[in-house]
Amino acid sequence: MSEEINLLIDTDVCNEIDDQFAICYALARRSKLNILGFTIAPFKNSAKPNQTFRDGLIDSKNEASHILRMFGMPYSQEKPLVFLGCEGFISDGYNSSNPAVEKIISLAKSKSEFVICCLGTLTNIAMAIKLEPSIAKNLNIVWLGTGNILLESFSDRNFVNDKQAFYEVLSSKAKLTIVPSNLARGVVTSKYEFVENTTKNNITDFLKSLFDRFAYIKKEKEIKSIYDIVPIALILHKKKFTLREIDAKLLDKENVLNLPANRKINIVVDLPKYSFVWLDFLDAVNSVKCKGYVPEIFFISDTHFGQERKIRIKEVPFKSVKEMNEEIIRRWNSKVGPNDVVYHLGDFGDYKIIKRLNGKIILICGNYEKYDFKNFEKFREKLLNLGFAEVVKDGMYLDNNVLGERVYLTHKPTKHAKDCLTLFGHVHSLKLLTKYGFNVCCAYHYFAPISAESVKRYLQFIKLYADKDVFN
């Protein structure tokens, strides 16, 4: 039996849906691949013109973390597996370190051999080489990019979006194997075909759900290229692919580099026959036997869905109620899975929006909820029928199984507990930490739910590290 391949995946996972397929493929083949982590790459998506690089990175980190949880590999502060990358392209002047770049440099300086599978622009890898040129000789990169090398120019987005990153890698001493996008384009499926050829498990159910995120182009008749599984298949089954070593100068289409004569690049020139890549992917995800999914727990408050007043008094950074609703829903669903649990500490807003939110939502009433009812039991029954998992009138205790200690949940900080720390909302500014607890108002937390793991760290800070100066 061959040894495991150490693999780091560099991904722009929320740019499209094919990265998710590739990540699930790799995780389903963990008997052959030792997954070292995921570095999150920047991207631009024409379907999301107002999305910042930071938004894309955060969404991608959440998506990668969600997939890891489905495979029984939850987030760990001690041994993190997902690392945020560059908040811009090198071609646009970005020039800074970050957790992804530091991870690449650290791995390259270690004695272990590893492969970086790059599914987007080469930005993170190029930045690591810029900051630490000596690591290049230790890098073994498999990249999905460029296009037909016989053409006079490349139009592939992984190249065009950050040409300078490509040139940084090409002119270095890094080992580079390219999977041309025009070859990978041939691996296609449709929602119907995928459903018909997969067994039911939590991984295939997740992948099926992705098709609804993709805006089909009618002329393509709902056929979708799943480009990104091809480089994973290459890493798993290199002998089945046809590769050629070529002169790196052939890839310098704009003649901007002074490459040495001995600089060579490996390029895939043909895929295995008989749909091998797609069939191997299907075999991998169909055979997944995940342990029972352990739901993650989140906290949030003061979403104020549909409430114009927060726009008018400028307590939120949105131009309209519609923009606010859509952005909070997007950020919520990028973090929370369908089976996760969310404690909402009041001032929810338009209750019908529950139907668009992932997770089992327990609502602790805030002052806005209390304006909406005279009879609490009738109000509670109405919200349960809409889809809330539970509705609590005032506050509730969580035992130490959730956050490692007993904690009280309420809306207003003035209602805090006297016998333990309290999570609260209501205050939209200038009150994140207090002597008695922690504010989970969405305005403090990127307008998204905050995980139990993050809440634990804040509570530990209050108990162990904060002195009186913090609370002045």
C-alpha positions in Angstrom: 0.0 0.0 0.0 1.4 3.4 -1.0 2.2 6.0 1.7 -0.2 8.9 2.5 0.3 12.1 0.5 0.5 15.2 2.7 -1.8 17.7 1.1 -2.6 21.4 1.6 -5.6 22.7 -0.4 -5.6 26.3 -1.4 -9.2 27.2 -2.2 -11.6 30.0 -3.1 -14.4 27.7 -2.0 -17.3 30.2 -2.0 -16.5 31.5 -5.5 -18.4 28.6 -7.1 -19.5 25.1 -6.2 -16.8 22.9 -7.7 -14.3 23.6 -4.8 -16.8 22.0 -2.4 -16.8 18.9 -4.6 -13.0 18.8 -4.6 -12.7 19.2 -0.9 -15.3 16.5 -0.2 -13.4 14.2 -2.7 -10.1 14.8 -0.8 -11.6 14.3 2.6 -13.4 11.1 1.4 -10.0 9.7 0.4 -8.3 10.3 3.7 -6.9 6.8 3.6 -4.6 8.1 0.9 -4.4 11.8 1.7 -3.2 13.4 4.9 -5.0 16.7 4.9 -2.8 19.4 6.4 -5.3 22.2 6.1 -7.1 24.6 3.8 -5.7 28.1 2.9 -8.4 30.5 1.7 -7.6 32.3 -1.5 -9.1 35.7 -2.7 -11.5 35.9 -5.5 -13.8 38.1 -7.6 -17.2 36.9 -8.7 -19.2 38.8 -11.2 -22.4 37.5 -9.7 -21.5 39.3 -6.4 -20.1 42.7 -7.6 -20.4 44.3 -4.1 -18.7 41.6 -2.2 -15.3 42.6 -0.7 -12.3 40.3 -0.7 -12.7 40.1 3.1 -16.3 38.9 2.7 -15.3 36.2 0.3 -12.5 35.0 2.6 -14.8 34.8 5.6 -17.6 33.0 3.6 -15.0 30.6 2.3 -13.5 29.9 5.7 -17.0 29.2 7.1 -17.8 26.9 4.2 -14.6 24.9 4.6 -15.2 24.7 8.3 -18.7 23.5 7.8 -17.5 20.7 5.4 -14.9 19.6 8.0 -17.6 19.3 10.6 -19.6 17.0 8.3 -16.5 14.8 8.1 -16.1 14.7 11.9 -13.2 17.2 11.9 -14.5 20.1 13.9 -12.8 23.4 14.4 -9.9 23.4 17.0 -8.1 26.5 18.2 -5.2 24.3 19.2 -4.8 22.7 15.8 -6.6 24.9 13.2 -7.2 23.5 9.7 -8.5 26.6 7.9 -6.4 29.7 7.3 -7.5 33.1 5.9 -5.4 34.3 3.0 -4.7 37.4 1.0 -7.3 40.2 1.0 -6.5 41.2 -2.5 -4.4 40.2 -5.6 -0.7 40.8 -6.0 -1.4 42.3 -9.4 -3.5 45.0 -7.6 -0.7 45.8 -5.2 -1.5 43.5 -2.3 1.7 42.8 -0.3 1.2 41.4 3.2 1.5 38.3 5.3 -1.5 36.5 6.7 -2.4 33.2 8.3 -2.5 31.3 5.0 0.9 32.6 3.8 2.4 31.9 7.2 1.0 28.3 7.1 2.6 27.7 3.6 5.9 29.1 4.8 5.9 27.0 7.9 5.1 23.8 6.0 7.8 24.6 3.4 10.4 25.0 6.2 9.5 21.7 7.8 11.2 18.5 6.7 8.0 16.9 5.6 7.2 16.6 1.9 3.8 18.0 0.9 1.7 19.0 -2.1 -0.2 22.2 -2.4 -3.3 21.8 -4.5 -4.3 25.3 -5.7 -7.9 25.6 -7.0 -8.0 29.4 -7.5 -5.4 32.1 -8.1 -1.9 31.4 -7.0 -1.9 34.5 -4.8 -1.3 32.9 -1.4 1.5 30.7 -2.7 3.1 33.6 -4.6 3.0 35.8 -1.5 4.7 33.2 0.5 7.5 33.0 -2.1 7.8 36.8 -2.2 8.2 37.0 1.6 10.4 33.9 1.9 12.1 33.2 -1.5 14.1 30.3 -0.1 11.0 28.1 0.4 10.3 27.9 -3.3 12.6 24.9 -3.8 10.5 23.0 -1.2 7.1 23.6 -2.8 5.3 21.1 -5.0 2.3 22.8 -6.5 -0.6 21.3 -8.5 -2.6 24.2 -10.0 -5.8 24.3 -11.9 -5.3 27.2 -14.3 -4.1 28.7 -17.6 -5.7 27.1 -20.6 -4.5 25.8 -24.0 -0.8 26.5 -24.0 -0.8 26.7 -27.8 -2.9 29.8 -27.7 -1.3 33.3 -27.8 -2.9 34.3 -24.4 -4.7 32.8 -21.5 -8.3 33.8 -20.5 -8.7 31.5 -17.6 -9.8 33.4 -14.5 -7.3 31.7 -12.2 -4.6 33.3 -14.3 -6.2 36.6 -15.4 -7.4 37.6 -11.9 -3.8 37.6 -10.6 -1.3 37.4 -13.4 1.5 38.7 -11.1 1.0 35.8 -8.7 1.4 33.3 -11.6 4.6 35.0 -12.8 6.0 35.0 -9.3 5.5 31.2 -9.1 6.7 30.6 -12.7 9.9 32.5 -12.1 10.7 30.7 -8.8 12.2 27.3 -8.2 8.9 25.8 -7.1 7.9 22.5 -8.7 4.7 23.3 -10.7 2.3 20.9 -12.3 -0.5 22.6 -14.3 -4.0 21.1 -15.0 -5.2 23.3 -17.8 -8.8 24.5 -17.3 -9.8 23.6 -20.8 -9.1 19.9 -20.0 -10.8 20.0 -16.6 -13.9 21.6 -18.2 -14.7 18.2 -19.7 -15.7 16.8 -16.3 -19.4 17.7 -16.2 -22.6 16.8 -14.4 -26.1 18.1 -13.8 -28.3 18.1 -10.7 -30.4 15.3 -12.1 -27.4 13.2 -13.1 -25.7 13.7 -9.8 -28.8 12.7 -7.8 -29.4 9.6 -9.9 -25.8 8.4 -9.3 -25.2 9.1 -5.6 -26.3 7.2 -2.5 -27.8 9.1 0.4 -25.4 10.3 3.1 -24.8 13.7 4.7 -22.0 14.5 2.2 -23.9 13.7 -1.0 -26.9 15.6 0.5 -24.7 18.6 1.0 -23.3 18.4 -2.5 -26.8 18.1 -4.0 -27.9 21.3 -2.2 -25.1 23.2 -3.9 -26.8 23.1 -7.3 -29.4 25.5 -6.1 -26.7 28.1 -5.4 -25.6 28.0 -9.0 -27.3 30.2 -11.6 -27.6 28.0 -14.6 -26.9 29.4 -18.0 -29.8 28.2 -20.2 -27.7 27.5 -23.2 -25.7 25.0 -21.1 -29.0 23.1 -20.4 -28.2 22.9 -16.7 -24.9 21.1 -17.3 -22.2 22.1 -14.8 -18.4 21.6 -15.2 -16.9 20.4 -11.9 -13.3 21.5 -12.7 -11.7 21.3 -9.3 -12.0 17.5 -8.8 -9.5 17.0 -11.6 -6.3 18.1 -9.7 -7.4 16.1 -6.7 -7.7 13.0 -9.0 -4.3 13.8 -10.4 -2.7 13.8 -7.0 -4.4 10.5 -6.1 -3.8 8.7 -9.4 -0.9 10.5 -11.2 0.1 7.4 -13.2 -3.3 7.4 -15.0 -2.8 11.0 -16.4 -0.6 11.9 -19.3 1.8 14.7 -18.4 4.5 16.4 -20.4 7.5 18.5 -19.2 7.7 21.7 -21.1 9.8 24.8 -21.2 8.5 27.4 -18.8 9.0 30.1 -21.4 6.0 28.7 -23.3 3.8 30.0 -20.5 5.2 33.5 -20.4 2.7 34.7 -23.0 3.3 38.4 -22.3 7.1 38.1 -22.3 7.6 39.7 -18.9 10.0 37.2 -17.4 13.7 36.4 -17.9 13.4 32.7 -17.3 16.5 30.4 -17.2 16.8 27.9 -20.0 16.5 24.9 -17.5 13.2 26.1 -16.0 10.7 23.3 -16.7 7.0 22.9 -15.9 4.8 19.7 -15.9 1.5 20.1 -17.7 -1.4 17.6 -18.0 -2.1 16.9 -21.7 -4.7 14.2 -21.4 -7.1 12.8 -18.7 -7.7 9.1 -18.0 -10.3 7.6 -20.3 -13.8 6.2 -19.6 -14.8 9.0 -17.2 -12.3 7.7 -14.7 -12.1 11.0 -12.7 -15.9 11.4 -12.3 -16.4 7.7 -11.4 -13.6 7.8 -8.8 -15.1 10.9 -7.3 -18.6 9.3 -7.1 -17.1 6.2 -5.5 -15.4 8.3 -2.9 -18.4 10.4 -1.8 -20.8 7.4 -2.1 -18.7 5.3 0.2 -18.4 8.0 3.0 -19.6 6.6 6.3 -19.5 9.7 8.5 -20.1 9.4 12.2 -23.2 11.1 13.5 -23.0 14.8 12.8 -22.3 16.8 15.9 -24.2 20.1 15.6 -22.3 23.3 16.2 -23.8 25.9 18.5 -24.0 29.6 17.7 -25.2 32.8 19.4 -26.6 36.1 18.0 -29.0 38.9 18.8 -30.5 42.1 17.3 -30.8 41.1 13.7 -33.8 43.4 13.3 -34.9 41.8 10.0 -37.1 44.1 8.0 -36.9 46.9 10.5 -36.2 50.2 8.8 -35.4 52.2 12.0 -31.9 50.7 12.3 -31.1 51.9 8.8 -32.5 55.4 9.6 -30.5 55.9 12.7 -27.4 54.4 11.1 -26.8 51.6 13.6 -26.1 49.2 10.7 -23.8 49.7 7.7 -26.5 49.0 5.1 -28.2 51.3 2.7 -31.6 49.6 2.7 -33.7 47.1 4.6 -33.4 44.7 1.7 -29.6 44.9 1.6 -29.5 44.4 5.4 -31.8 41.3 5.2 -30.0 39.7 2.4 -26.5 40.3 3.7 -27.3 39.0 7.2 -29.1 35.9 5.7 -26.1 35.2 3.5 -23.6 35.6 6.3 -25.8 33.5 8.7 -26.2 30.6 6.2 -22.5 30.6 5.3 -21.7 29.7 8.9 -24.7 27.7 10.2 -25.6 24.3 8.8 -29.2 22.9 8.7 -28.7 20.8 11.8 -26.7 23.4 13.9 -28.3 25.2 16.9 -28.6 29.0 17.1 -29.6 30.8 20.3 -31.0 34.2 19.2 -31.0 36.6 22.2 -33.9 38.8 21.0 -34.9 41.5 18.6 -35.2 39.1 15.7 -37.3 41.2 13.4 -39.5 39.8 10.6 -40.3 36.4 11.9 -41.1 34.9 8.5 -37.4 35.2 7.6 -36.9 32.1 9.8 -37.8 30.1 6.7 -34.7 31.3 4.9 -32.2 30.6 7.8 -30.3 27.5 8.5 -30.3 25.9 11.9 -32.6 25.1 14.7 -33.3 28.5 16.2 -34.1 29.1 19.9 -35.4 32.7 20.4 -35.1 34.4 23.7 -37.5 37.4 23.6 -36.1 40.9 23.5 -37.9 44.2 23.9 -39.1 44.1 20.2 -40.7 40.7 20.7 -42.4 41.9 23.9 -44.0 44.7 21.9 -45.5 42.0 19.7 -47.5 40.0 22.2 -50.0 40.4 25.0 -50.5 36.6 25.3 -47.1 34.9 25.3 -48.4 31.4 24.8 -50.2 32.4 21.7 -47.2 34.3 20.4 -44.9 31.3 21.2 -47.3 28.9 19.3 -47.3 31.2 16.3 -43.5 31.3 16.1 -43.2 27.6 16.6 -45.5 27.1 13.6 -43.3 29.4 11.6 -40.3 27.2 12.3 -38.6 28.3 15.5 -37.3 25.4 17.6 -38.3 27.1 20.9 -39.3 30.6 22.2 -38.3 31.7 25.7 -40.1 34.7 27.3 -37.3 36.2 29.5 -34.0 34.3 29.9 -32.6 30.8 30.4 -29.5 29.0 31.8 -27.2 26.8 29.7 -25.5 24.1 31.7 -21.8 23.5 31.4 -22.2 20.9 28.6 -22.5 23.8 26.0 -19.8 26.3 27.0 -17.8 24.5 29.6 -19.5 26.4 32.4 -23.0 27.5 33.5 -24.1 30.6 31.5 -27.2 32.7 31.5 -28.8 33.9 28.3 -30.9 37.1 28.2 -31.6 40.1 25.9 -30.9 43.1 28.1 -27.6 43.3 30.0 -29.4 44.8 33.0 -31.1 41.4 33.4 -27.7 39.6 33.9 -27.3 36.7 36.3 -25.7 37.1 39.7 -24.4 33.5 40.0 -22.6 33.1 36.6 -21.5 34.9 33.5 -24.2 36.2 31.1 -24.5 36.4 27.3 -26.7 39.3 26.3 -27.6 41.6 23.3 -29.6 44.8 23.1 -26.5 47.2 23.2 -25.3 47.9 19.7 -22.2 49.9 20.5 -19.4 50.4 23.1 -20.2 47.4 25.3 -18.7 44.2 24.0 -17.3 42.9 27.4 -18.5 43.6 30.9 -17.6 42.2 34.3 -20.7 40.0 34.2 -20.6 38.8 30.6 -20.3 39.1 26.8 -22.4 40.9 24.1 -23.5 38.7 21.2 -25.2 41.5 19.2 -24.6 40.9 15.5 -23.2 44.4 15.1 -20.1 43.2 17.0 -19.6 40.0 15.1 -19.6 40.7 11.3 -23.5 40.6 11.4 -23.3 36.8 11.7 -23.8 34.2 14.5 -20.7 33.7 16.7 -19.7 30.1 17.5 -19.6 28.5 20.9 -15.9 28.0 20.5 -15.4 31.8 20.1 -17.7 32.6 23.0 -15.7 30.3 25.2 -12.5 32.3 24.4 -14.2 35.6 25.3 -15.6 34.2 28.6 -12.1 32.9 29.5 -10.7 36.3 28.8 -13.2 37.9 31.2 -12.5 35.4 33.9 -8.7 35.1 33.7 -7.2 38.1 31.9 -9.3 41.2 32.1 -8.5 43.7 34.8 -10.5 46.7 35.9 -9.0 48.9 33.1 -10.8 46.7 30.5 -14.2 47.6 32.0 -13.7 51.3 32.5 
